């Protein structure tokens, strides 16, 4: 898909995991795909509960709802990435409106041309900037990065948001996401509206 970001036009590749693997995509895309399969969509002994680390992503992966959004460029700014991710959020809404399982749609957004050092502060900035608008659209926006110290909910020594490279995950808000939204009353109010708007409100387990 083509995205306008200021004066730039960026071609974002949006494909399912099997297409990426069949094309022989190299690092970091292959490493992220292995991470999704082997860590996020799988149990972990340090998780502190039974089930997969992220049951939502596991269900999305197993039901053909997962897409990798690959954003090219080795000089992306926070403003550019913010514009790209905001556009991906709008496209995400279109995708889930067309889906028979809207609650299982997930975009994992990757920036393979950027170094971890340059991308990490951008990911944090974009997450902070867009989180409120995403919640109001009944989407979740998650930030992941190497050595991320955000603790798990069920085991504070577990680090569920650690990933091979910095990335952002866009997914539908589901019934038990209130645990991630309780720091803002407005976010909890948006979450409570899910059951009356006809938007996705399925239970898919709890991350970490």
HELIX and SHEET records of a PDB file:
HELIX    1   1 UNK A   17  UNK A   22  1                                   6    
HELIX    2   2 UNK A   29  UNK A   35  1                                   7    
HELIX    3   3 UNK A   36  UNK A   40  3                                   5    
HELIX    4   4 UNK A   55  UNK A   62  1                                   8    
HELIX    5   5 UNK A   78  UNK A   98  1                                  21    
HELIX    6   6 UNK A  102  UNK A  104  5                                   3    
HELIX    7   7 UNK A  116  UNK A  136  1                                  21    
HELIX    8   8 UNK A  175  UNK A  180  5                                   6    
HELIX    9   9 UNK A  185  UNK A  197  1                                  13    
SHEET    1   A 6 UNK A   2  UNK A   5  0                                        
SHEET    2   A 6 UNK A   8  UNK A  15 -1                                        
SHEET    3   A 6 UNK A  66  UNK A  71 -1                                        
SHEET    4   A 6 UNK A 106  UNK A 110  1                                        
SHEET    5   A 6 UNK A 167  UNK A 172 -1                                        
SHEET    6   A 6 UNK A 139  UNK A 144 -1                                        
END                                                                             
